[in-house]
Amino acid sequence: MGELTGKKRIQFFMNLLSNNLDAAILAYKDNPSKPFGFYVHHYDCRTPLFKIQALVRLLDRSKKKNLRAISVILSITKTVEDMIGQFDFAASILNGNHKWQFPDAVKNQILIQYGFALGTLEECLLQLGWITRGKNVIQFDDFGFDYLKSALKEISFPSSKKERKYILGFFNHLCLDIDEEIREKKLDLSHIEDGIHEFRRDIRWLSIYASSLRGKVILSNNEETDPFQEFITPENIESKYNILMINEEEKNILTFPQGGFYALGRLIADLGDIKDKGLVTEYMMHLGLSNGMSAEEIASLLSDDYQDVETTIQLANSKINKFVLEEDGFLKLANHFEAQLAL
């Protein structure tokens, strides 16, 4: 039962990815005035890629047979997800410039980077056998997905009971590792990309793991004893991003503190906003300065979207230190998961 459920989860997200890609192809066919990559992003092909990666990352790699198949699936899904992410950033810069109105020399550089990200994404899907391309025509190709499914067949999955114990241990160690990264200053938070963004990636995986398991993890309902009870608000409860599904077929479930899940989501969102603004400013500063503009001119055009490196680092560090060091957020989460191991 556990093996069947584990495989079904990955199959679910592979099917969702296939359906989303097919929707993008149909939309492009109906309106080819927009580039195909636009529709790949619009129809959210990235989310199921994250979910597949999460589920595969949770698997036992000690078996050679598993390791080979896991490596194949991770390599392919990570490559495509990265390409969509790069396109997403290029598109956000292009859209932002409708408001900023940088000079033509900078605008041309933005268009070049957008075109490069678009072409790279489409070529990636073509080379992986997910699409075929003719003159003004893009079609779905089964080859790439058949290859992923054949790799999935090679993987063995644990029983539901063993899976529960493994995930609890995994979550516990992940939370302790994240806490140690900050407490022992192993992660340099004076850098946006390699520090702040890396930290956000680490904590975001914890949330993705929980949601990708499709009912294996549920929210606890002990508000009185929840160490994050101040986050249990009507707004957080009703948010579509704070829902963990219930699956009646799951018999060996584990819980995530309800308030803790909401608090984690808030931290991920806040750091995302801070990081994005900082990266946009950093990127536009580079483009502007290399095209003869002054820092003052660039800041003026960015207006409310301007956020220098120092401000970005200060804002992000404030959020991180408050949750990790002042509130012991990840230690509390780790304790919650560890306590369930004895049950």
Residue pairs with C-beta under 8 A, 6 or more apart in sequence:
1 159
1 160
1 251
2 157
2 158
2 159
2 160
2 161
2 162
2 163
2 252
3 156
3 157
3 158
3 159
4 157
5 157
5 160
5 216
5 249
5 250
6 55
6 157
6 158
6 163
7 152
7 155
7 157
9 55
9 212
9 213
9 214
10 52
10 55
10 56
10 152
11 149
11 152
12 214
13 48
13 51
13 52
13 55
13 212
14 48
14 52
14 145
14 148
14 149
14 152
16 48
16 51
17 45
17 48
17 49
17 52
17 145
18 140
18 145
20 43
20 44
20 45
20 48
21 40
21 43
21 45
21 125
21 130
21 131
21 140
22 140
23 39
23 43
24 36
24 39
24 40
24 42
24 43
24 45
25 36
25 39
25 131
25 138
25 139
25 140
27 39
27 42
27 43
28 34
28 36
28 39
28 138
29 137
29 138
32 136
35 118
35 122
36 122
36 138
37 87
37 117
37 118
37 121
37 122
38 91
38 118
40 84
40 87
40 121
40 125
41 84
41 87
41 88
41 91
45 80
45 84
46 81
46 84
46 85
46 88
49 77
49 78
49 80
49 81
49 84
50 81
50 208
50 212
51 208
51 211
51 212
52 73
52 77
52 212
53 74
53 77
53 78
53 81
54 205
54 208
54 209
54 212
55 212
55 213
56 70
56 73
56 74
56 77
57 74
57 205
57 209
58 166
58 167
58 170
58 209
58 213
59 66
59 70
59 155
59 157
60 66
60 156
60 158
60 166
61 67
61 70
63 156
65 154
65 155
65 156
66 154
66 155
66 156
68 154
69 151
69 152
69 154
69 155
70 155
72 147
72 148
72 151
73 148
73 151
73 152
76 128
76 144
76 147
76 148
77 148
79 124
79 128
80 124
80 125
80 128
80 130
83 117
83 120
83 121
83 124
84 121
86 117
86 120
86 121
87 117
87 118
87 120
87 121
89 117
89 279
90 110
90 113
90 114
90 116
90 117
90 118
91 114
91 117
92 276
92 280
93 110
93 113
93 114
93 280
93 283
93 284
94 110
94 111
94 114
96 280
96 305
97 106
97 107
97 110
99 305
100 284
100 301
100 302
100 303
100 305
101 301
102 110
102 284
102 287
102 288
102 293
102 301
103 291
103 293
105 291
105 292
106 284
106 287
106 288
106 291
106 293
109 287
109 291
110 287
122 131
122 133
122 138
125 131
125 144
126 132
126 133
128 144
129 141
129 143
129 144
129 147
130 140
130 141
130 143
130 144
130 145
131 138
131 139
131 140
131 141
132 138
132 139
132 141
133 139
157 163
158 166
160 250
160 251
160 252
161 252
163 216
163 252
164 216
164 252
164 253
164 254
165 341
167 209
167 213
167 216
167 217
167 254
168 254
168 337
168 338
168 340
168 341
169 337
169 341
170 209
171 206
171 209
171 254
171 333
171 334
171 337
172 334
172 337
172 338
172 341
174 202
174 205
174 206
175 206
175 330
175 331
175 333
175 334
175 337
176 330
176 331
176 334
178 199
178 202
178 203
178 206
178 324
178 330
179 324
179 328
179 330
179 331
179 334
180 186
181 187
181 199
181 202
182 189
182 199
182 320
182 321
182 324
182 325
183 324
183 325
187 195
187 198
187 199
188 194
188 195
189 195
189 196
189 199
189 313
189 316
189 317
189 320
190 313
192 275
192 278
192 279
192 282
192 309
192 312
192 313
192 316
193 279
196 271
196 274
196 275
196 278
196 312
196 313
196 316
196 317
196 320
197 275
197 279
199 271
199 320
200 268
200 271
200 272
200 275
203 264
203 267
203 268
204 268
206 264
206 333
207 261
207 264
207 265
207 268
209 217
210 217
210 244
210 256
210 261
211 217
211 244
211 245
214 245
214 247
215 244
215 245
215 246
215 247
215 248
215 249
215 250
215 253
216 247
216 250
216 252
216 253
216 254
217 244
217 253
217 254
217 255
217 256
218 244
218 246
218 253
218 254
218 255
218 256
219 244
219 255
219 256
219 257
219 258
219 261
220 226
220 255
220 256
220 257
220 258
220 336
221 258
223 229
223 232
223 258
223 259
226 232
226 257
226 258
226 259
226 260
227 257
227 259
227 260
227 332
227 336
228 257
228 258
228 259
228 260
228 262
228 263
228 329
228 332
229 259
230 259
231 259
231 260
231 262
231 263
231 266
232 258
232 259
232 262
233 262
236 242
236 262
236 265
236 266
237 262
239 262
239 265
241 265
241 269
242 261
242 262
242 265
244 256
244 261
254 337
254 340
255 336
255 340
256 336
257 332
257 333
257 336
260 329
260 332
260 333
260 336
263 323
263 329
264 329
264 333
267 319
267 320
267 323
267 329
270 319
271 316
271 319
271 320
274 307
274 312
274 315
274 316
274 319
275 312
275 316
277 305
277 307
277 312
278 307
278 308
278 309
278 311
278 312
278 313
278 316
280 302
280 305
280 307
281 302
281 305
281 306
281 307
281 308
281 309
281 312
282 309
284 298
284 302
285 295
285 298
288 295
288 297
288 298
288 301
289 295
289 298
298 306
299 306
299 308
307 315
323 329
323 330
324 330
